[in-house]
Amino acid sequence: MNNTVRMYQQFCDRNIELKKREDELLLSISELGARESELRKATTGLEQQLSELWEYDAYNDNLNLEFKQEKVISTNDVLIPPPNMAINYHQNEDKALSLPVNKQSYGCPAL
């Protein structure tokens, strides 16, 4: 009978150890579930911030493009006259052709 009592005591001790381990595991599972919930909330928040950042980047890119276009237009206004301004590039050609030329200064004999 002594052997039976010892075996029963070992069985009870083992059950107590297993119950403690089960409780530890259930607590760990519960903690992991809470942590998972926190991470999901954080992930959702980060995804929202990332989406807002992409929107901000797109807005910023549009502003930069508009600024570059305005800069090109303003540069063009300085370098290129508006189309309503009439410029006659050939107006001085006739005058240049009718100027008397001193042929002697070029080594040519006088006529």
C-alpha positions in Angstrom: 0.0 0.0 0.0 2.9 2.3 0.6 3.7 2.1 -3.1 0.1 3.0 -4.1 0.1 6.0 -1.8 3.4 7.2 -3.3 2.2 6.8 -6.9 -1.0 8.7 -6.0 1.0 11.5 -4.4 3.2 11.7 -7.6 0.1 11.8 -9.7 -1.4 14.7 -7.6 1.9 16.6 -7.7 2.1 16.2 -11.4 -1.5 17.4 -11.8 -0.8 20.5 -9.7 2.3 21.3 -11.8 0.3 20.9 -15.0 -2.5 23.1 -13.6 0.1 25.8 -12.7 1.6 25.6 -16.2 -1.9 25.7 -17.8 -2.7 28.9 -15.8 0.7 30.4 -16.9 -0.1 29.6 -20.5 -3.6 31.1 -20.3 -2.2 34.3 -18.8 0.4 34.5 -21.6 -2.3 34.0 -24.2 -4.4 36.7 -22.6 -1.4 39.1 -22.5 -0.6 38.3 -26.1 -4.2 39.0 -27.1 -4.0 42.4 -25.4 -0.7 43.1 -27.1 -2.1 42.1 -30.4 -5.0 44.5 -30.0 -2.6 47.3 -29.1 -0.5 46.5 -32.2 -3.5 46.5 -34.4 -4.5 49.9 -33.1 -1.0 51.2 -33.6 -0.8 49.7 -37.1 -4.1 51.3 -38.0 -2.9 54.7 -36.7 0.4 54.3 -38.6 -1.5 53.4 -41.8 -3.7 56.5 -41.4 -0.6 58.7 -40.9 1.1 57.1 -43.9 -2.0 57.8 -46.0 -2.0 61.5 -44.8 1.7 61.7 -45.5 1.1 60.5 -49.1 -1.7 63.0 -49.5 0.7 65.7 -48.2 3.4 64.6 -50.5 1.1 64.7 -53.5 -0.1 68.2 -52.4 3.5 69.2 -52.0 4.5 67.8 -55.4 1.6 69.7 -57.0 2.7 73.0 -55.2 6.3 72.4 -56.4 5.1 71.8 -60.0 2.9 74.9 -59.8 5.9 76.9 -58.5 8.2 75.6 -61.2 5.6 76.5 -63.9 5.2 80.0 -62.4 8.9 80.4 -62.4 9.2 79.3 -66.0 6.3 81.6 -67.0 7.9 84.5 -65.1 11.3 83.8 -66.7 9.6 83.6 -70.1 8.0 86.9 -69.5 11.4 88.5 -68.8 13.2 86.9 -71.8 10.4 86.6 -74.3 8.4 89.6 -75.1 4.6 89.2 -75.0 3.1 88.3 -78.4 1.3 91.7 -78.6 4.6 93.6 -78.7 5.6 94.2 -82.4 9.3 94.0 -83.0 10.7 94.6 -86.4 14.1 93.0 -86.4 14.7 94.0 -90.0 14.0 97.7 -89.6 17.7 98.7 -89.5 18.8 96.5 -92.4 18.0 99.1 -95.1 20.0 101.7 -93.2 22.9 99.4 -92.8 23.0 98.7 -96.5 22.8 102.3 -97.5 25.7 103.6 -95.5 28.7 104.9 -97.6 31.7 102.7 -97.4 35.2 104.2 -97.5 36.9 101.7 -99.8 40.3 103.2 -99.3 40.3 102.2 -95.7 40.0 98.6 -96.8 43.0 98.9 -99.2 40.9 99.4 -102.3 41.9 102.1 -104.9 39.6 105.2 -105.0 37.5 105.4 -108.1 
